[in-house]
């Protein structure tokens, strides 16, 4: 298959699944395996993460500006505002995944990047999402998030390093578990993705340039992947927030259970 066609479809896949509770990393490992495609490589991973980062920054540009300005106020004597506290909560929650990513990098890239653990994680954390959506109180807004909530959601986000878990899925589940509304849990998950994507992209770039692979990069293909993933990630965020308000998370739970069972049947 043409490298451009493969990049096109995988960029769409990344853009759609980065913010859906279905695991983008799991899909990007599984789809090439199922279709017999060659591994997309580190350059592609960096490119599509740049695309999804641009999408979430643009969609939440007003909130991001408020988070940044109020965080600066909080450290310069201007007092603590709602957005200032939210910015600190996002930063605190990010620590967990940063530490876990460094400590368990080899394990994650090695043993866990195969279909069986992905299938198991897809099923288990799909059930977790369903339970959190069903039994969560869903009464708190995003401005009520505090240190305890950030700790719980941050710890949950670290678990998402396991391919198949879904970063958005596990953080939304944790948000629902502490009483956030569906929209509040999703919005906090999206905002929390910003520093996480920056960290992941920086870490991958370090390895990329450390291996002196710059001469292997097709800049046109990289820009193409960024644009496609950014477009579909923006659309995903926009329609996802509307979808969960009306239908909840049950469709995603069902999808994860079916996908996990199919993978087990195929690869066991």
N, C-alpha and C positions, 0 to 999 in steps of 0.2 A: 504493500500500500504506500502511496505517495507520502513522504514525510510531512508535506503541507496538510494533507487531508487528515493524517493521524493527529497532528498538532491541533488542527481545527476542532476535532471531536473531543480530544482530551482537554482542551482549554474550555470548551463548553461544559464538560463534565466537572472540571474544577470550579468553574464559576457558579454552577448550580448547586454543587454539594458542599462547598466551603461553609455555607451558613445554614444549610438544611441539617436537621438532626439525623443524618444517615451516614456520616463519615466520608469525607472527601479523600483522605489518605487510603482508606480501604478500597474505594472505587478505583483510584488511580493505580493501586497494586493489582486489583483483580481483573479489571477490564483488559489490560494488555495481556495478562496471563490467559484469560479465556479466549481471546481473539488471536492469540499467537503473535502479538506485536512485540517488537523489541522494547526494552526498558527505555522510557522517555529521557532518563538521565537527569543530572543535577541542574543543568542549565534550564531545562524546562520547568523543574520544580521552582526554581528561583523566579522565573518569568511569571508564572501563573500566580505565585504568591504576591508579586508586585501588583498584578492586575486586581486581585481581590482586595488588597490593601487600598489601592486607589478608589475602588468602588465604595468601600465602607467609609473612607474619609470624606468622599464627596457626598454620600447620602446623609451622613451625620455631621456635616461641616459646621452647622450652627452649634450643636452640642459640643463638638471637639474644641471650637474656639472658646466656648464658655468654660469647659473643663480646664483648658490651658491657662486662661486669664485668671480664673478663680483659684487655681492651684498656686500661681505666682503670688496672688494676693495673700494666700494663707501662709506663705513663707516669708513675706515681706512686711508683715504686721498689719495687713488689711482685714484680718478677721477670717473666720471660717464660714463659708457659705455652703449651700446645698451642693453645688457643683464642685466646690473645693473639696468637700468631704468625699464626694463621688470619685473625684480624680485620685485621691489618696487610696480609696478602696480598690480602684482598678490597679493601681501600682502595687499595692500589698498583695492582691490576689495573683498577680503575675509572678511574684517571687517563687511560688511553689512550682510552677511549670518550668521556670528557668533552671532551678536547681535540679529538678528531676530529669530534665532533658540532658543536662551535662553528665549527671551520674549514670543514667541508664541508656545513654546513646547507643552503645554497641549492642546491648540486648535488644533494643527496639529495632535497630536496623538489621539485626541478624535473625534471631530465632522467631521474632513475632511477625516478620514480613512474609508470611505464607498464608494460604487460604484457610486453614483449619482454625488457628487462633482468631483470625478475622471473623470467621463465621460465628464462633462462640461469642466473641465480644459483641457482634452485631445483634445476636439474640438476647444476651444477658442485659445489655444496656438499653435495648429496645423495651424490654420488660420494665426496667427501672424507670424509663421515661413515661411509660403508661401508668405505672403506679403513682409516680409523682404528680402527673396530670390529674389523676382520678382523686387522690386523697389530699393534695395540696389545698390549703385554704384559699389561695388566690385573692387576697384582700389588700396586699401591700403594693405601693407604687415604688418606682425606681429611686425616688428621693429619700426613701426610708432605709436604704442599704447602709449598714454600719460595718464596724470591724469584724464582728462575729460572722456576719453574712459573707464578707469578703474572704474570710478564712475558710469557710465551708465551700464556697464556690471555687476558690483558688485551689484547694486540695482536690476537688472534683476535676478541675481542669487538668491537673497533673496526670490523672488517670487516663485522660484522653490521648496521651502519648502512645497508648496501645492502639495500633491500627485496627479499625473496626468499631472503636468506641464512639467516635464523633465528638469533637471539641464542643460544638454548639449543642449537641444533644445532651452531654453530661452536665454542662454548665446551666443549661435551661432546666434540666431535671433538678439540680441543686437549688436553683432559684425558686422553682415551684415548691420544693420541699421546705424552704424557709418562709413560705407564704406569699411570694411575689405573684402578681397577676401574670397571665401568659405573655402579654405585651411587655411588661416590665422585665420579666425574666429573659425574653428574647432580646430586648434592647440592651440590657446589661451585657448579655453574651456577645452581642455584636460590638459594643464599645470595648469590651475586654479583648476582643480579637485583634485590636490595633497594635498594642505592644507585643502581643504574642506573635503576630505575623512579622513584625519588625525583628524580633529576636530570632525567629526561625530563619528568616531571609538572610539576616546578618551572619548567622552561624553557618548556613549552607554556602553563602558567598565566600566565607573564610576558607572553607574546604575547597571550593571551586578554584579560587585564585591561588590557593596554596599549592595546588597540583599543577599550576602553570598551564591551565587548559584554555587560556584566553584565545589562542589561535584556532580553536575548534568551534568557537561560537559563531553561529550564523545570526547576525544582528537582525536581519529582516525577519527571520523566523521567531526570534525572541520578541521583537516588537509586536508581531502578529499575535503571539500567544498572550501577551500582556493586554492588548486591546480586546480580544475575544473574551478572555476570562473576566476582564473588568466589566464589560457590557452585560454579560449574563449574571455576574455576581450582583450588580446593581438591580437588575430586574428581579432577581431572586429575593433580595432583601425587601424590596418594595411590595411584592405580591405575597411573600411569606407572612409579613405582619398582618395583612388583611385576611389571609387564609386562616391563620390560627385563631383569630378573633371570632371567626364564624364556625370553624370545624374542629378546633382543638388539635391535639397531637395524635389522635387515634389512627389516622391514615398512615402516618409515619411509623407508628408502632407496628401496624400490620405489615407494611412494606419490609421493615427490618426483620420481622419474624419469618416471612416468606423467603426473603433473600438468604437469611442465615441457613434455613433448612435446605434450600436448593444447593447452596455451596457445600454443605455437609454431604449431601447425597452425591454430588459430582466429584468431590475430592477425597472422600474417605475410602 
